[in-house]
Amino acid sequence: MKTQMFLKGAMVAIVLFVGAALFAGTSGVKCEGSVVDQYGEGIVGITVTTTSGPSVSATTNSLGRFSMSGIQAGSAVRVIVPAGFSAVGNTESEPLTQAENVVNFTLHDDSY
């Protein structure tokens, strides 16, 4: 009886340990970068989001910088172009395949 309880407890511990290891191995990739205007000035308050997998998004800070983590490998990120701006170049990155990725976007401020 004690042996059966010990074996059951050991099995539960193994399952929990393996599950935790698998979860730790799928923490995703990181992406950071900036969103600037046509003059290279950072734009505050711009949303950057993932294109697939679990939704991950960030908003640019006062320097136009953003940082995201936990992104599913192979997903891309896109910049949400707000009213008053238009895209200069791509609004979506290539698929993110590295552990750490840098992606930069340029928007045209239509008020100039």
FENPE-V703009 format. One record per residue. RES is the residue in one letter. PHI is phi in radians with two decimals (none if undefined). PSI is psi as a letter, one per 30 degrees, with the letter a starting at -180 (999 if undefined). BURIAL is I if it has 9 or more other C-alpha atoms within 8 Angstrom, else O. Layout:
<<RES:PHI:PSI:BURIAL> <RES:PHI:PSI:BURIAL>>
This chain:
<<M:none:e:O> <K:-1.14:e:O> <T:-1.14:e:O> <Q:-1.11:e:O> <M:-1.13:e:O> <F:-1.09:e:O> <L:-1.11:e:O> <K:-1.11:e:O> <G:-1.09:e:O> <A:-1.14:e:O> <M:-1.12:e:O> <V:-1.07:e:O> <A:-1.08:e:O> <I:-1.13:e:O> <V:-1.05:e:O> <L:-1.12:e:O> <F:-1.12:e:O> <V:-1.13:e:O> <G:-1.05:e:O> <A:-1.13:e:O> <A:-1.14:e:O> <L:-1.13:e:O> <F:-1.09:e:O> <A:-1.11:e:O> <G:-1.35:f:O> <T:-2.04:h:O> <S:-1.32:f:I> <G:1.61:a:I> <V:-1.88:l:I> <K:-1.91:l:I> <C:-2.49:k:I> <E:-2.41:l:I> <G:2.98:a:I> <S:-2.52:l:I> <V:-2.19:j:I> <V:-2.15:l:I> <D:-1.54:a:I> <Q:-1.12:f:I> <Y:-1.77:g:O> <G:1.48:g:O> <E:-1.49:k:I> <G:-1.10:k:I> <I:-1.90:k:I> <V:-1.46:k:I> <G:1.44:g:I> <I:-1.56:k:I> <T:-1.59:k:I> <V:-2.12:k:I> <T:-2.45:l:I> <T:-1.35:l:I> <T:-1.75:f:I> <S:-2.70:l:O> <G:1.26:a:O> <P:-1.03:k:O> <S:-1.19:k:O> <V:-2.29:k:I> <S:-2.49:l:I> <A:-2.57:l:I> <T:-2.08:k:I> <T:-1.16:k:I> <N:-1.52:a:I> <S:-1.14:f:I> <L:-1.76:g:I> <G:1.43:g:I> <R:-1.62:k:I> <F:-2.44:l:I> <S:-2.62:k:I> <M:-2.38:k:I> <S:-2.40:l:I> <G:1.34:g:I> <I:-1.43:k:I> <Q:-1.14:k:I> <A:-0.98:k:I> <G:1.65:f:O> <S:-1.30:l:I> <A:-1.93:l:I> <V:-2.09:l:I> <R:-2.34:l:I> <V:-1.66:k:I> <I:-1.54:j:I> <V:-1.48:j:I> <P:-1.40:l:O> <A:-0.99:k:O> <G:1.62:f:O> <F:-2.26:l:I> <S:-2.33:l:I> <A:-1.31:k:I> <V:-2.06:j:I> <G:1.46:a:O> <N:-1.28:k:O> <T:-1.86:g:I> <E:-2.37:k:O> <S:-1.40:l:I> <E:-1.22:l:O> <P:-0.98:k:I> <L:-1.44:j:I> <T:-2.10:f:O> <Q:-1.61:l:O> <A:-1.11:e:O> <E:-2.26:k:O> <N:-2.20:k:I> <V:-2.09:k:O> <V:-2.32:k:I> <N:-2.14:k:O> <F:-2.19:k:I> <T:-2.15:k:I> <L:-2.08:k:I> <H:-1.67:k:I> <D:-1.37:j:I> <D:-1.23:f:O> <S:-1.41:f:O> <Y:-1.56:999:O>>
